[in-house]
Amino acid sequence: NSVLPSDKYFLRYLPSHMIKAGMIDDVEAMYEDYIFFETQVNVLGGPVESIEQFLLDVRLMIKLKIVERDRMPQSFRIMTVNLLTMASDIGRWDELKQVVRAFFVLGEALQVLSHWNEAVDVFMHASSICTAAGRGEDDPDMAKVNRLLLNNVIVPLSFVPSNSPDRLRLKYRNELLNSNFSGCNGIPLELESHEGKAICQSAEQHGGSTGCYFYNACIGTIEGALLAKYDGERIEIVERDGCVEGTIIHFPQIVQNMQNRQLANETPVEGMPLIIYNYTLKPNKTARSKYNLGDISSFTIDKEDGSISPKSAPHLVVGTGKLPLNFVSRDSPCRLIFENLHRKNRLYGNDSCGLFPLGRVISHPGKSIICSHTMKVDEIFTSFMGLGSEDEVGEGISLCLRNGQLSLPNGLGLFYLSCGSVRPGEQLLACMPYDPKKRNCVGMFLELMGLFEMQVNDDGSLSPVNAPHFALGTTCLGNANTLVSPELMKEAAAESFPQKQSLRYRLSLAVFSVLVALLPLLIRFKVIVPSKPKAY
């Protein structure tokens, strides 16, 4: 007389049991199966309930640390495609409304997990469904879509003058000032100066070769607000779903000492970005004593207005920086469209020896590419690229193509922070300078491996050759999808799914990762002597 579990029990709890058993690939295959998804939706009572259960499974994957963070966007992508397929078979608005609200749940979950670029794509799908159904701007669901899109734009944190209108002011400053006790689980870093916003982290992990990892600190929605404690000096981030434990520091000139691993102090300057520094070891007293953060982690929180200033430079406060250049989905409305690369205006030919300028960014009117900050890491000069306004005199630069690789007019090559492995939201920067007439071994080796080669798409965007499902973009919503024809949009949507990487690329990436890990030693023993960058 045994009782078999119902279909509802089976569909609700089977993926969770499989995750606990480490069957991650099998769980992703189940969600990829549209028949399973449709059955799950019908049994659980609707797409919203189905997605909520899916999010519980994803959070379980995070908690158990079984799945890497980079695999989660693909799982969300599968769920998005299933929802779009369902929407195409529905004609009534009362049923489409459930799909739209399911997209709201999915997008807000991505915000909680700090995947801001993927959240934009999800909200844009919801907007497309509302528009196709004839919903006007005064419709509540359409208004919510527009509000979510507007609030989803994230801006990195950097130092600004103390009287700048871009400075940040904390909402719960009094609670944060009294948060250094054992029973406190962290105070949300919500902002009083930016309504509905909070200090968040990006989902992209950088570093590793220097014995540490860091995440970009930025402004996002309150759904992704960081939880923090303050001991009178350091702002310590408390770990939660989608966010790591770490310390907020300003990005110094990191000097890697292979014996005691100390971080050199540096007086902060205007425009210097802030990051969340995460230890590779557990942050207990033993591990923490191996790292001397010094002044780069010392901040003062003003009790009156809630501003945050570095103790070594009280004339500066934490404020908003420039929009970073990063990689977004191939069909994302946030991708950059360049004037000279558009199919109607394509000027480049077979001659790839020289520098070919990409021209203006026509997908984001009034914006231009700038160099937001330059630093030196392990004796290698690095420039962070960003998107600023066209009226910023003297800061605008023109990206170029040289032998299929992005570079600047002065010969600086553009690379990614993840050492060649392209991931959602991966930031673009200029580093490892080389002179076209006097090439160094590092530049020639990178060009030979082809890890950073870019391809020109028919719509005027740029994609990594090894990851054509991504395109160079930013976190700011543009009009890229309205500039291109419906045929090119279908092509972009078809190319937005990951493809299997070639064996040559995987081998090159493995070799390059080893070299990056050994780079401090190579520089220390003068095996590699980087050249100094030229002025812009």
N, C-alpha and C positions, 0 to 999 in steps of 0.2 A: 504493500500500500504506500510505497514511496511517492512523494509528490515532486514532480519535475518543476524546476523554476520557470516562471513565465517568460515570454519573449521580452517583456519590459525589463525584468531583472537581468536577463542575459545580455541585452544590449547596453544596459546601464553600467554593469559592473565587470563584464568580461575584459574590456580594454584596460581597466585599472589593474585587474589581476595579472594581465599579460605584462604590463609595465613593471609591476613589482618583480616579475620573473625575468626581467631584462629582455623581453621580446619586443624591442622598440621597432625594428623594421617590420615586423608582422602587424603591429598596431598601425603604423603609417600606411601599410598596404590596405588594411581594412578601411581606413578613412578615405583612401584613394578610390576605393570601389564605390561607385555611385549607387549601386543597388543596396549596398549595406547602409550608406548614408540615408537614402530615401526611406528604407525600412525603419531605421532608427528614428528618423523624424516623425514618421507616422505613429510609431509605438509610443514615443516619449511625449507626443502631443504638440509638436510644432518645431520649426527651425530654431527658435530661441532656446527652448529647453534642450534641444540636441547640442547646440553650441555651448551652452552653459556646462553641460556634462563634459564636452570636449575640453573646455578650459580647465575643469577640475583635473582631467587626465594630464594636461600639459603642466599644470602646477605640481602635480605629483612627480612628473618627469624632472622638473627643476629641483624639487626637494630632495629626491633621491640621487641627484647629480648623475643620472644615467645618460641623459642625452645632452649633447652639446647645444649651446645657445644658437649656433648657426643653422641647426636643423629645424628649429621651431618655425621660422618664417615659411619654409617649404610646406610644413604641415598646415599652417594657416592658409597658404596659397591653395592647397588642395581643397580645403573647406570653402574658400571663396569661389572656386570653379564649380563646386557642387551647388552652391547657392545660386550662382548665375544660371546654371542649367535648370534649376528648379524654377527660377523666375521666368525663363523663356517659355515654360509650359503653362504659366498662369496668366489669366486674362483679367480677373477681377481685382480691383484695387484693395478690397478688404483682405484678400489673400496675399497680394503683393506687399501690403503694409507689413505683414509678418516677416517677409524676407528682408525688407528694408530695416526693420528693427533688429533682426538678427545680425545684419551688417553693423548696426550700432554697437551691439554687444561685442562682436568680433573686433571692431576697430578700437573700442575702449579697452579691451583686453590687451591688444597690442601696445597701447599707450602705457598700461600698467607694467608691461614687460619691457618698456623702453624701445620698442621697435616703431619709431616714429614714421619712417619712410613707408613701411608697409601699411600703417594706419591710414595714410593719405590715400593710397590706392583703394583700400576698402571703403572709405567714405566717398570716394569718387564713384565707385560702383553703385552705392546707394543713391547718389545724386543722379546718375544716369537712369536708374529705374524710376525715380520720381519724375524726371523730365519726360521720359517715354510714356508715363501714365498720365501726362498732362497736368501735373500738380504745379501750382503757381508758387511765387515767392512767399505768399502769405500762408501757405499750407504749413501746419506745425512740423510735419516730418521734414519738409524741404528746408524750413528755417533752422531746424536742428542740424541738418547736414551742413548747411552753410556755416553755422556757428562752430561745429566740430572741425571743419576744414580751416577756418580762420584761427582757431585756438591751437591747432596741431603744429603750426610753424614753430620750430624750436630754434633758439638762438644761443650760441655758446657764451660762456661767461668770460669776462676779461676785466682788467683794471681800467677805470676811468677816473677823471678828476673828481674830487669830493663834491664839487658844485654842479656836476653834470646831471642833466635831466634823465640820463640813462642809468643812474645808479639804482641799485636794488635796496628795498627796505623789507625786512622780515616782519611777518604778521604776528607770530608767536615768539617775539624776542624775549619777553620776560620769562616765559616757560623754558626757553632754551638756555637762558643764563643760569637757571636753577636746575638744570637737567643732569648734573653730574652726581647721580646717586645710583645705587645698585638696583633699585626697583624700577627705574625709568626704562621703558622700552623704546625710547626715541621720540623726538618732537618733529612733526612734519614741517618741512622748510617751505611753507606757503608764503606768498609775497603779498604785502600790503600795497606796494607800488605798482603791481601788475595784477589787476583783479582776475581771479580765476586761474592764475599761474602759480608755479612753484619751481624750486630748484630740483632738477632731475638729473639723471645720467643717461648717456647714450648707451645703446646695447653693444656697441662695437668695442672689443677688447684689443688693446695695443700693447706693445712692449714684449717682454719675455726674455729677450736676449740680454737684458741688463739685470736679470734677477728679480724683476718686479713687473706688475701689470698696471695699466692705468686706463681710465675711462674718461671721456670728455664730460665736463660738468656743463649743464645747459639749462635753459628755461623751457619748461613744458607745461602740460596740464596738471591739475592737482591730482588726477588719477595716478600719475607716476611720481608723486612727491617723495623725495628722500626723507628718511627718518634719521635724526642726528642727535648727538649729545655734544655738549660744550663744557670743557674743563677749565675755562679761563684762558686757554691758549689754542688748543686744537679743536677743530670741528670734525668729530668722528662720525662716520656714516654707519648706521646699524643695518645689518643684512636683513633682507626680506625677499619675497618672490620677485624675481626680475632685477634685483639690485644687489650689489656686492658690498661687503664690509670694507671700509677703507678710510682714508684721511684726505680731506680737501687741501691741496697745496697749489701754489702757483708754479707754472712750468719753468723750472730753472735751466741753467746750462748744466745738464747732468754730467757729472764726472764720475765715471765708473772706476772704483778702486777694487781690484780683484781680491784684496785681502779682507778689508773691513767693510766694503760696500757702503761708503758714505756718499751722501748727496751734498754737493757744494752749495753754499749759500750764495744768493744773488739778490741785489736790491731790485724789487719789482719796478717795472716801467709801464707806462700807459700802453694798453693794447696787449699786454702779456696774458695768455689764456690761463684758465684754472682747470685742474684735472682732479680726478679722484684716484688716489694712489692706493693700490691694493698689494699686500704682501703675498708672495708665493707660499710662505710658511704661515701657519696659523698665528694670528696676531696676539700671542700671549706675551708675557713679560720677557721670556727668553728670546723669542724671535724679534720682538720690538727693540731689544737692546742692540741688535746687530745693525740697525739702521739709524743713522743720525740725520733726522729731517731738518733740524735746526730752525732757522727763521722762516724757511719756505712754508712751514705749516702753522705759523703763529699769526693769529687773527684777533682783532678786537671787535666786539659787537656793541654798537652804540645803544644804550638803553633807551634813549629818547626817540630816535627815528628808525632804529633797527638796521642801520647800514653796517656793512662789514668792511673793515679796512685791515691791511697787513700792518703788523707792528713795526716792521722795518721801514715802512713808507706811509705814514699816517695821512699824507696829502692825497692818497689814492683810495678809492673804494671799489667794491665789486659791482660791476655793471654788465651791460649787454655788449657783445662783440659783433663780429661780422658773420654772416651766414657762411658755413663751410661748403666746400665742393666735395661731394661724395657720390657714391654709386647708388642708383635707384633702379627700380624695375624698368625693363626695356620699354614698356608702354605707359610709364608713369607720367602724369601731367607736370611733374617737377623736373623732368629731364631738360637739359640745355640743348637748344637748337642754335647752331652757329650760322651766321650769314653766308660765309664763303663755302660752307659744306652743304647748304640746301641744294637739292637737285637742280633747281632752276638757275642757281648762281654758282655751281661748282666750277672752280677755276683750276684746281690742281691737275697735273698730268702725270706722266710716268716718271718724271724727274724727281726723285726723292732725296737727292743729295743735299739740297738746301733746306732752309726753314720756310715752311708754308704757313702763313698766318691764317688763323681760323676766322677772324673777323668778329663783328659784334655778336652779342648774345641777343637774338631776336625773340626768343621765347619768354624773356623777362624784360619788358620795356623799362627803360630808365635804370637798368642795372649794368654793371661792368665787373670784370674779374680783377681782383686786387690781391696784393700780398699783405695779409693781415698781420703777420708777425714772423720774425726770423730769429732762430736760436741756434745753438751749437750743441750737438749731442755726440759724445765720444769723438771730438775734434772734427765732426762732419757737420757742415752748415746745412740747416734745414729751414725752408720757408713754407709757411702754411698759406694755402690759397683760400680765398673767400669771395663772396659776392657782395659788392657794395654799390652805392649809387654812382651814376655817371658824373655827377658834379664834384666828386672827391678828387680835387686837383692833384696831379702828381702821383696818384696811387694806381691808376688804371694801367694794366698790362695786357698784352696780347698773347694768347697761347698759340703755339706753333706745332706743326707736325714735322718730325725729322726721322726718316727711315721707319715710319710707322709708329714712332713713339712721341708722346707729348713732351714738349720742352718749352722753355722760355727763350726770348730773343737773345739773352746773354749766355745761352748754352747750358743752363741748369736743366737737368732731366727731371721729369715728374714721375713720382712713384706712389705706392700705397703704403699705409702704415703697417699692413699685415704681411709684409715681406712677399708680395706677389700673389697671395691667395685672396681673390676678390670675394667680399662678403657684402650683404646688404648694409648700406650706410657707411661703407668703408671710406675714410677720408683721403683726399688727394693732397699731396705735398710735393715740394721741389727740394731735392737733396742730391748729395754726391755730385758736386759740380765737375764738369769736364769741358775742356776746350776742344772744339772740333778740329783744330790744327795740332793740338798736343793732348792726345787722349791718354787718360790713365787706365790702369789695368782693370779697375772696378767697373768703370763705364763701359769698356769694351766687352767685358765678361757678361754684364747684364744685357747688353744689346745682343750678344751672341745667343744667350739662352732664350730670349724672346718672351720673358715673363711679363713684361709691361707693354707689349705691343697693343696698339689700338686699331680698330677698324672703323671706317666711315659708313654710317647707315644711310639709306636713301632719303630719310626724312631730315637729314642734317645733324643728327646726333652722333655721339661717339660711344663705342662699346669696347671693352677689353676683348682681344681675340680669343683668349682662353675662357671668357665668361660672357658670351654674346647676349645672354638673357639680362644683363645689366646695361645701364647707360649712365654717362656722366651727368650728374644733376645736383640738386641742392634740396634743402628742406622747405623751400618757399614754393608755393603753388604758382605755376606759370600757365601760359596759354599754348603749350607745346601741342596739345591734342587738337586745338582749333586751327593750327597753322598747316597741318598736314591733311592730305586727302583721306577719305574713308578707306581706300585700298591700302595706303601706307599704314593706317591705324590697325587694320586687320593683320598686316604683316608684322607690325610691332607686337601685337597681342599674341600671335603665334610663336614669336621668338622669345617670349618672356618666361618660358619654362626652362629649367636647368637641363643641360645636356651632359653626357658623360665626357669627362675630361680625358685628353689623350695621354698615352703612356709617357711621351716625351715631356709633356708639361708636368706631370706628377714627379718624374725623375728630376727635372730642372728645379722644381719647387723644393724638393727634399735637399738637393745640393745647396741651393741658395739659403735655406733655413739654417743649415749647418754653418755656412759662411757667416751669416749674420750673428749667430751665437758666438763664433770665434772672432768677430770683428774687433772687440775691445783688446784682445790679446794681440791681434795682428798689428793694430795701431800702436799698442804699447811697445812692442819690439820692433817698430818701424818697418814692418813688412809692407804695410800700406801707408803712404804719406799723402793724405788728401790735399788737394789744392784749394786755395782760397777762392771764394766766389767773386765774380765781378759785380760791380754796382749795377743797379737797375737803370 
